[in-house]
């Protein structure tokens, strides 16, 4: 499979709680790739948590850091990259993402909510109606996520390993079409 990809990076996009980091680590292992989580890189580079960055820089400041990190990461090859859920909001980021293969992990709202209900580390969910907030974010981002090369709909009860295997199984179908252009 990694020879099929020829070192092309795999970018995982999707909502917070979609499993991008967990599935990304498994994909990297299967492909013999390195793994990078853009949020982890931002936290290390800034020396602050995502919550602190949102509080101090606002969402716009955080998104700029995210774009800067993505610009640097896309210079490398043989990486599986878990991106922040909002990375698709900035047009410039699509230029970076298109250097690789973009995989959308699409998780239904109720499943996302059950995964995130106890998570206090998500600044965008510090809301009186977190499920409503999640729904509006998903509605706003779905048209952007749908521009991915691969759309993987996650089912309730599916393990990260099963999702990773589905992604790996779907990659050849996308690569063939890209080569024929």
C-alpha positions in Angstrom: 0.0 0.0 0.0 2.7 2.5 0.9 4.3 1.9 -2.5 1.0 2.7 -4.1 0.9 6.0 -2.2 4.5 6.8 -3.2 5.2 8.7 0.0 2.1 11.0 -0.5 0.8 12.2 2.9 -2.5 11.1 4.2 -4.5 14.0 5.8 -7.4 13.1 8.1 -10.2 15.7 8.4 -13.5 15.6 10.2 -15.2 16.9 13.4 -13.6 16.8 16.8 -14.2 13.4 18.3 -14.2 11.7 14.9 -11.2 9.6 15.8 -8.7 11.3 13.5 -5.8 10.9 16.0 -6.6 7.3 17.0 -7.3 6.1 13.4 -4.3 8.1 12.1 -1.9 6.4 14.4 -3.1 3.0 13.2 -2.9 4.1 9.5 0.6 5.3 10.0 1.6 2.0 11.5 0.0 0.0 8.6 1.7 2.2 6.0 5.1 2.5 7.7 4.5 6.3 7.9 5.2 8.8 10.6 2.2 10.2 12.5 1.6 13.9 13.3 -1.3 15.5 15.1 -1.5 19.2 14.1 -3.0 20.1 17.5 -0.1 18.4 19.3 2.4 20.4 17.2 0.6 23.6 17.9 0.6 22.9 21.7 4.3 22.1 21.7 5.2 25.1 19.5 3.1 27.6 21.5 3.8 26.0 24.9 0.1 26.4 25.7 -3.0 24.2 25.7 -5.6 24.6 22.9 -7.9 26.1 25.5 -5.3 28.7 26.6 -4.6 29.6 22.9 -8.3 30.1 22.3 -8.6 32.2 25.4 -5.6 34.3 24.6 -5.5 34.5 20.8 -9.2 33.9 20.0 -10.3 31.4 17.3 -8.7 33.5 14.6 -5.3 33.5 16.2 -5.5 29.8 16.8 -6.5 29.2 13.1 -3.5 31.2 11.9 -1.2 29.0 14.1 -2.9 26.0 12.6 -2.3 27.2 9.0 1.4 27.9 9.8 1.9 24.4 11.2 0.1 22.8 8.3 2.3 24.8 5.8 5.4 23.4 7.5 4.1 19.8 7.8 3.1 19.5 4.1 6.8 19.9 3.1 7.4 16.4 4.5 6.4 13.0 3.0 5.3 9.7 4.3 3.2 11.1 7.1 -0.3 10.4 8.3 -1.6 13.7 9.7 -4.6 14.2 12.0 -5.8 17.8 11.5 -8.0 20.0 13.8 -11.7 19.8 13.0 -11.8 23.4 11.8 -8.7 23.3 9.5 -11.1 23.1 6.5 -12.4 26.6 7.3 -9.5 28.5 5.7 -9.2 28.4 2.0 -5.3 28.5 2.2 -5.3 25.2 4.1 -6.9 23.4 1.2 -3.8 24.3 -0.9 -1.7 22.4 1.7 -4.1 19.5 2.1 -4.2 18.9 -1.7 -0.5 18.0 -1.5 -1.7 14.7 -0.1 -4.7 12.4 0.0 -7.5 13.8 2.1 -9.7 11.4 4.1 -12.9 12.6 5.8 -13.9 10.6 8.8 -17.6 11.3 8.9 -19.2 10.5 12.3 -22.9 11.0 12.9 -23.8 13.8 15.3 -25.2 11.6 18.1 -22.1 9.4 18.1 -19.8 12.5 18.2 -21.8 14.0 21.1 -21.6 10.8 23.1 -17.8 10.7 22.6 -17.4 14.4 23.5 -20.0 14.8 26.3 -17.4 14.4 29.1 -14.6 16.2 27.3 -13.8 19.6 28.8 -10.7 20.3 26.6 -12.7 21.4 23.6 -13.0 25.3 23.6 -15.7 25.3 20.9 -18.0 23.1 23.1 -17.8 25.4 26.1 -21.4 26.3 25.3 -24.8 26.3 27.1 -26.0 23.9 24.4 -23.0 21.8 23.4 -25.0 19.4 21.2 -26.6 22.3 19.4 -23.2 23.9 19.0 -21.8 20.6 17.6 -24.7 20.4 15.2 -24.2 23.9 13.9 -20.4 23.3 13.5 -21.1 20.1 11.6 -23.7 21.8 9.3 -21.2 24.6 8.6 -18.3 22.3 7.9 -20.0 19.4 6.0 -19.8 21.1 2.6 -16.1 21.7 3.2 -15.4 18.2 4.5 -17.2 16.7 1.5 -14.4 18.0 -0.8 -12.1 15.3 0.6 -10.7 12.6 -1.7 -12.2 9.8 0.4 -15.4 9.9 2.5 -15.5 7.3 5.2 -18.8 7.1 7.1 -18.1 5.8 10.6 -20.7 3.4 12.1 -21.6 3.1 15.8 -19.6 0.3 17.4 -17.0 0.2 14.7 -13.4 -0.1 16.2 -10.6 2.2 15.2 -8.8 -0.8 13.6 -11.9 -1.5 11.5 -12.1 2.1 10.4 -8.4 2.1 9.5 -8.8 -1.1 7.4 -11.7 0.5 5.6 -9.6 3.6 4.8 -6.7 1.4 3.6 -9.2 -0.6 1.4 -10.6 2.5 -0.2 -7.3 4.3 -1.0 -6.5 2.3 -4.2 -9.9 3.4 -5.7 -8.9 7.1 -5.3 -5.3 6.7 -6.5 -6.3 5.0 -9.8 -8.5 8.0 -10.7 -5.8 10.5 -9.8 -3.1 8.7 -11.9 -5.3 8.6 -15.1 -5.7 12.4 -15.3 
